[in-house]
Amino acid sequence: MARRQERAAGSGRWLPWLGFALLPLAVPPAAAPGGCPSACYCVATPEQVQCRYERLEEPPKELPVTVHNLSIAGSNLSVLPRAAFAARPLPDLRLLRLRHDNIHTIEDMALQGLPALRTLDLSHNPLLSVAAGAFAGVPLLRTLQLNQALLAAPLEDQLALAMRNLSLRRLELAGNALRALPASLLPAGLEELDLRNNSLQRLVAAELRSLDAPALRGLRLTLGANPLSCDCALRPFLTWLRSAAVARVPDARSLRCAAPPALRGAVLLRLRPEGLVCVDAEGGEPGRLETASYVFFGIVLALIGIVFLMVLYLNRRGIKRWLHNLREACRDQMEGYHYRYEQDADPRCASAVGTPGL
């Protein structure tokens, strides 16, 4: 009994110390210096703030001044007005993620007050309007992520104006159903372009020339999960890819054909440009069948001509007799006309006709 009392007393002495040790764990992260918005969560320190699925209609205004990374996901921001994040200065914010926030409009100077911003993620938003000065005020922006953000409306011209003064190094346009290379969205000095999961069937010669321009010579682009059509129109791209551009397409070895059916699933780099045949507009049989049909039609016409000439040759005597009779009939007809003309021109006949009583 004495030993049990001693153990109980010993454990009682440690309880206060254990309480002090667990006290910091009981304090929520929002109580860190600088504070967190009530609808958000600070990860470890106020330098990383996450606001997830809180249905915010505007960016939180009580953000910590020291925040470096801000993520707002699953809200209903709808419109980013002018100086949307300038209610409280955020001089150290470098990464801003606004994913799945139902943003459809970005007004002029929407990012004013974020001078250190380097990465902006607007993915998974139904963008409808982007003002020409939407990205003004963020001179250090180097990465722009617009994955699945250009599906609601064609915004290539608007984005080109908004990005004209940026010095981007990475641009992400995955999952936007793009059918062609957005050349107007490629600023000089761009180093990485993500075009995965679009609707690209090929890159044509003009697009390849734009990629080889001096301002984009260091650009690396990813093209995975695009429905490449491995027909004769793909030859320029395949030649470009096989020659010296494999280093510029990091996922080149994983590119596969989606059409025609005979090459579906084939690894693109295992094909030869001269082995790619043309397909018709419906994407069916190779274009050689169309050429063969024209050849067959020509042969049929030639046979018909030969048969016609043979009929003429076998009936040459009858044709000759018919032509002779036709010529004689024409001659008799012309002689009859000539005789009548001479009768009408004779003055004696004319005077007899003029004096019928004589």
C-alpha positions as CSV (number, residue, x, y, z in Angstrom):
1,M,0.0,0.0,0.0
2,A,2.9,2.4,0.8
3,R,4.5,1.7,-2.6
4,R,1.2,2.5,-4.4
5,Q,1.0,5.8,-2.5
6,E,4.6,6.7,-3.4
7,R,3.9,5.9,-7.1
8,A,0.7,8.0,-7.1
9,A,2.6,10.9,-5.5
10,G,5.4,10.6,-8.1
11,S,2.9,10.7,-11.0
12,G,1.2,13.6,-9.4
13,R,4.4,15.6,-9.4
14,W,4.8,15.0,-13.2
15,L,1.2,16.0,-14.1
16,P,1.8,19.8,-14.1
17,W,4.9,19.5,-16.2
18,L,3.0,17.3,-18.7
19,G,0.2,19.9,-18.9
20,F,2.7,22.6,-19.7
21,A,4.3,20.4,-22.4
22,L,0.9,19.8,-24.1
23,L,-0.3,23.4,-23.8
24,P,1.2,24.5,-27.2
25,L,-0.5,21.6,-29.0
26,A,-3.8,22.7,-27.6
27,V,-3.5,26.2,-29.2
28,P,-5.0,26.2,-32.7
29,P,-2.7,27.3,-35.6
30,A,-4.9,30.4,-36.0
31,A,-3.4,31.8,-32.8
32,A,0.0,32.1,-34.3
33,P,1.5,35.6,-34.4
34,G,-0.2,37.7,-37.0
35,G,-3.4,35.8,-36.8
36,C,-5.4,33.9,-39.5
37,P,-8.7,34.7,-41.1
38,S,-11.6,33.1,-39.3
39,A,-12.6,31.1,-42.5
40,C,-9.1,30.0,-43.2
41,Y,-6.4,27.8,-41.8
42,C,-2.7,28.6,-41.2
43,V,-0.4,25.7,-41.9
44,A,2.4,25.7,-39.2
45,T,2.9,29.5,-39.5
46,P,0.9,32.4,-40.9
47,E,3.3,32.3,-44.0
48,Q,1.0,29.6,-45.5
49,V,-2.8,30.3,-45.5
50,Q,-5.4,27.9,-46.9
51,C,-9.1,28.8,-47.3
52,R,-10.8,25.6,-48.6
53,Y,-14.5,25.3,-49.5
54,E,-15.7,28.1,-47.3
55,R,-17.8,29.7,-50.0
56,L,-16.1,33.0,-49.8
57,E,-17.5,35.7,-52.0
58,E,-14.4,37.9,-51.7
59,P,-10.8,37.4,-50.7
60,P,-10.4,37.6,-46.8
61,K,-9.3,40.9,-45.6
62,E,-7.6,40.0,-42.4
63,L,-4.7,38.0,-43.9
64,P,-1.3,38.0,-42.0
65,V,1.1,40.5,-43.4
66,T,3.9,37.9,-43.5
67,V,1.9,35.4,-45.7
68,H,4.0,33.9,-48.5
69,N,1.6,31.3,-49.9
70,L,-2.2,31.9,-50.1
71,S,-4.6,29.2,-51.4
72,I,-8.3,29.8,-51.8
73,A,-10.2,26.8,-53.2
74,G,-13.9,25.9,-53.6
75,S,-15.2,29.4,-53.0
76,N,-17.5,31.7,-55.1
77,L,-15.3,34.7,-55.8
78,S,-17.0,35.3,-59.2
79,V,-15.3,38.6,-59.9
80,L,-11.8,39.8,-59.0
81,P,-12.3,43.5,-58.7
82,R,-9.6,46.2,-58.8
83,A,-7.1,45.8,-55.9
84,A,-8.9,42.6,-54.7
85,F,-6.1,41.8,-52.3
86,A,-5.0,45.3,-51.3
87,A,-7.2,45.7,-48.2
88,R,-4.1,44.9,-46.2
89,P,-0.6,45.1,-47.8
90,L,0.9,41.7,-48.6
91,P,4.4,42.6,-49.7
92,D,5.8,39.0,-49.3
93,L,3.0,37.0,-51.0
94,R,4.8,34.9,-53.7
95,L,2.2,32.2,-54.5
96,L,-1.5,32.7,-55.0
97,R,-3.7,29.8,-55.8
98,L,-7.4,30.5,-56.7
99,R,-8.6,27.1,-57.9
100,H,-12.3,26.1,-58.3
101,D,-13.4,29.5,-57.2
102,N,-16.0,30.1,-60.0
103,I,-14.1,33.2,-61.2
104,H,-15.4,34.4,-64.5
105,T,-14.2,38.0,-64.6
106,I,-10.8,39.6,-63.8
107,E,-10.8,43.4,-63.8
108,D,-8.0,45.9,-64.3
109,M,-5.4,46.0,-61.6
110,A,-7.1,43.1,-59.8
111,L,-3.7,42.0,-58.3
112,Q,-2.6,45.4,-57.2
113,G,-0.8,45.3,-53.9
114,L,1.1,42.0,-54.5
115,P,4.5,43.3,-55.7
116,A,6.3,40.0,-54.9
117,L,3.9,37.6,-56.6
118,R,5.7,35.1,-58.7
119,T,3.1,32.3,-59.2
120,L,-0.6,32.7,-60.0
121,D,-2.9,29.7,-60.3
122,L,-6.3,30.3,-61.8
123,S,-7.0,26.8,-62.9
124,H,-10.5,25.3,-63.0
125,N,-12.3,28.6,-63.3
126,P,-14.9,29.4,-66.0
127,L,-13.1,32.6,-67.2
128,L,-15.3,34.7,-69.5
129,S,-13.5,38.1,-69.3
130,V,-9.9,39.2,-68.6
131,A,-9.2,42.9,-68.7
132,A,-6.2,44.2,-70.5
133,G,-4.6,45.4,-67.3
134,A,-5.7,42.3,-65.2
135,F,-2.1,41.4,-64.4
136,A,-0.7,44.9,-64.0
137,G,1.0,45.5,-60.7
138,V,2.8,42.1,-60.6
139,P,6.0,42.7,-62.4
140,L,7.7,39.6,-60.9
141,L,5.1,37.1,-62.1
142,R,6.9,34.2,-63.7
143,T,4.4,31.3,-63.6
144,L,0.8,31.5,-64.8
145,Q,-1.4,28.4,-64.5
146,L,-4.7,28.4,-66.5
147,N,-5.4,24.7,-66.6
148,Q,-9.1,24.1,-67.6
149,A,-9.8,27.8,-67.4
150,L,-10.4,28.6,-71.0
151,L,-13.3,26.3,-71.7
152,A,-16.2,28.7,-71.2
153,A,-15.1,31.3,-73.8
154,P,-12.4,32.0,-76.4
155,L,-10.0,34.3,-74.5
156,E,-6.8,34.0,-76.5
157,D,-7.0,37.7,-77.7
158,Q,-7.9,39.0,-74.2
159,L,-5.1,37.0,-72.5
160,A,-2.6,38.2,-75.1
161,L,-3.3,41.8,-74.2
162,A,-3.2,41.1,-70.5
163,M,0.1,39.2,-70.7
164,R,1.9,41.6,-73.1
165,N,4.0,43.2,-70.3
166,L,4.7,40.0,-68.4
167,S,8.0,38.1,-68.4
168,L,6.6,34.7,-67.9
169,R,8.8,31.6,-67.7
170,R,6.2,28.9,-67.3
171,L,2.6,28.9,-68.8
172,E,0.2,26.0,-68.1
173,L,-2.8,25.6,-70.5
174,A,-3.6,21.9,-69.9
175,G,-7.1,20.6,-70.4
176,N,-8.5,23.6,-72.4
177,A,-9.6,21.7,-75.6
178,L,-7.1,23.7,-77.7
179,R,-6.9,22.7,-81.3
180,A,-3.9,24.7,-82.3
181,L,-0.8,26.2,-80.7
182,P,-1.7,29.5,-79.0
183,A,1.1,31.5,-80.6
184,S,-0.2,34.8,-79.4
185,L,0.1,33.6,-75.7
186,L,3.8,32.8,-76.0
187,P,5.8,35.7,-74.7
188,A,9.5,36.0,-75.6
189,G,11.7,34.2,-73.1
190,L,9.0,31.6,-72.2
191,E,10.8,28.4,-71.0
192,E,8.0,25.9,-70.2
193,L,4.6,25.4,-71.9
194,D,2.2,22.8,-70.7
195,L,-0.3,21.7,-73.4
196,R,-1.3,18.3,-72.1
197,N,-4.8,17.0,-72.3
198,N,-6.0,19.3,-75.1
199,S,-7.4,18.5,-78.6
200,L,-4.2,18.9,-80.6
201,Q,-4.0,16.6,-83.6
202,R,-0.7,17.9,-84.8
203,L,1.5,20.9,-85.0
204,V,1.6,22.4,-88.5
205,A,4.7,23.8,-90.2
206,A,3.9,27.5,-89.3
207,E,3.6,26.6,-85.6
208,L,6.9,24.8,-85.7
209,R,8.5,27.8,-87.3
210,S,7.2,30.0,-84.5
211,L,8.7,27.5,-81.9
212,D,12.1,27.8,-83.7
213,A,12.1,31.6,-83.5
214,P,15.0,33.0,-81.6
215,A,12.7,34.3,-78.8
216,L,11.4,30.8,-78.1
217,R,14.3,28.6,-79.0
218,G,14.7,27.5,-75.3
219,L,11.0,26.7,-74.9
220,R,10.2,23.2,-73.6
221,L,6.6,22.0,-74.1
222,T,4.7,18.9,-72.9
223,L,2.1,17.4,-75.2
224,G,0.9,14.3,-73.5
225,A,-2.8,13.1,-73.7
226,N,-3.5,14.8,-77.0
227,P,-5.3,12.9,-79.8
228,L,-2.5,13.0,-82.3
229,S,-3.6,12.0,-85.8
230,C,-0.8,10.1,-87.4
231,D,-1.4,10.8,-91.0
232,C,0.6,12.6,-93.7
233,A,-0.2,16.0,-92.1
234,L,1.8,15.0,-89.1
235,R,5.0,14.5,-91.1
236,P,6.5,18.0,-90.4
237,F,5.9,17.6,-86.7
238,L,7.3,14.1,-86.6
239,T,10.4,15.2,-88.5
240,W,10.9,18.1,-86.2
241,L,10.4,15.8,-83.2
242,R,12.9,13.2,-84.4
243,S,15.6,15.5,-85.5
244,A,16.6,17.8,-82.7
245,A,13.5,18.7,-80.7
246,V,13.2,15.6,-78.4
247,A,15.0,17.6,-75.7
248,R,12.4,20.3,-76.1
249,V,9.5,17.9,-75.6
250,P,10.2,16.1,-72.3
251,D,7.3,13.6,-72.8
252,A,8.1,12.9,-76.5
253,R,8.7,9.2,-75.9
254,S,5.2,8.8,-74.3
255,L,3.3,10.4,-77.2
256,R,1.0,8.0,-79.0
257,C,-1.3,8.0,-82.0
258,A,-5.1,8.3,-81.6
259,A,-5.9,8.0,-85.3
260,P,-6.2,6.4,-87.8
261,P,-7.5,3.1,-86.4
262,A,-4.6,1.1,-87.8
263,L,-2.1,3.2,-85.8
264,R,-4.2,3.8,-82.6
265,G,-1.9,3.4,-79.6
266,A,1.3,3.4,-81.6
267,V,4.3,5.2,-80.1
268,L,4.9,8.2,-82.3
269,L,8.7,8.2,-82.2
270,R,8.7,4.6,-83.6
271,L,7.1,5.8,-86.8
272,R,8.8,7.2,-89.9
273,P,7.5,10.3,-91.6
274,E,7.5,8.7,-95.0
275,G,5.3,5.9,-93.6
276,L,2.5,8.2,-92.6
277,V,-0.3,8.1,-95.2
278,C,-3.1,10.6,-95.8
279,V,-6.6,9.9,-94.5
280,D,-9.8,11.3,-95.9
281,A,-11.9,14.0,-94.2
282,E,-13.9,11.4,-92.3
283,G,-10.8,9.8,-90.8
284,G,-11.5,6.5,-92.4
285,E,-9.5,4.6,-95.0
286,P,-6.1,5.9,-96.1
287,G,-6.1,8.4,-98.9
288,R,-4.5,5.8,-101.2
289,L,-8.0,4.4,-101.8
290,E,-9.1,7.7,-103.1
291,T,-6.2,7.7,-105.5
292,A,-7.0,4.2,-106.5
293,S,-10.7,5.1,-107.2
294,Y,-9.6,7.9,-109.5
295,V,-7.3,5.5,-111.3
296,F,-10.1,2.9,-111.7
297,F,-12.4,5.6,-113.0
298,G,-9.9,6.6,-115.6
299,I,-9.4,3.0,-116.7
300,V,-13.2,2.6,-117.1
301,L,-13.3,5.7,-119.3
302,A,-10.4,4.5,-121.3
303,L,-12.2,1.1,-121.9
304,I,-15.3,2.9,-123.0
305,G,-13.3,5.0,-125.5
306,I,-11.6,1.9,-126.9
307,V,-15.0,0.2,-127.3
308,F,-16.3,3.2,-129.1
309,L,-13.4,3.4,-131.5
310,M,-13.7,-0.4,-132.2
311,V,-17.4,0.1,-133.1
312,L,-16.4,2.9,-135.5
313,Y,-13.7,0.8,-137.1
314,L,-16.0,-2.2,-137.6
315,N,-18.7,-0.1,-139.2
316,R,-16.3,2.1,-141.2
317,R,-17.9,1.0,-144.6
318,G,-21.4,1.7,-143.5
319,I,-20.3,5.0,-142.0
320,K,-18.6,5.9,-145.2
321,R,-21.7,5.1,-147.2
322,W,-23.8,7.1,-144.9
323,L,-21.5,10.1,-145.1
324,H,-21.5,9.8,-149.0
325,N,-25.3,9.8,-149.1
326,L,-25.4,12.7,-146.6
327,R,-23.0,14.6,-148.9
328,E,-25.1,13.9,-152.0
329,A,-28.3,14.9,-150.3
330,C,-26.7,18.2,-149.2
331,R,-25.4,18.7,-152.7
332,D,-28.9,18.2,-154.2
333,Q,-30.4,20.5,-151.7
334,M,-27.8,23.2,-152.5
335,E,-28.4,22.8,-156.2
336,G,-32.1,23.3,-155.7
337,Y,-31.5,26.5,-153.8
338,H,-29.1,27.7,-156.4
339,Y,-31.6,27.1,-159.2
340,R,-34.3,29.0,-157.4
341,Y,-32.0,31.8,-156.8
342,E,-31.1,32.0,-160.6
343,Q,-34.8,32.0,-161.5
344,D,-35.6,34.8,-159.1
345,A,-32.7,36.8,-160.5
346,D,-33.8,36.5,-164.2
347,P,-35.4,39.9,-165.3
348,R,-37.6,38.2,-167.9
349,C,-39.2,36.1,-165.4
350,A,-39.6,39.1,-163.2
351,S,-41.4,41.2,-166.0
352,A,-43.7,38.3,-166.8
353,V,-44.7,38.1,-163.2
354,G,-45.3,41.9,-163.2
355,T,-47.6,41.9,-166.3
356,P,-50.0,39.0,-166.0
357,G,-52.6,40.4,-168.6
358,L,-50.2,40.1,-171.6
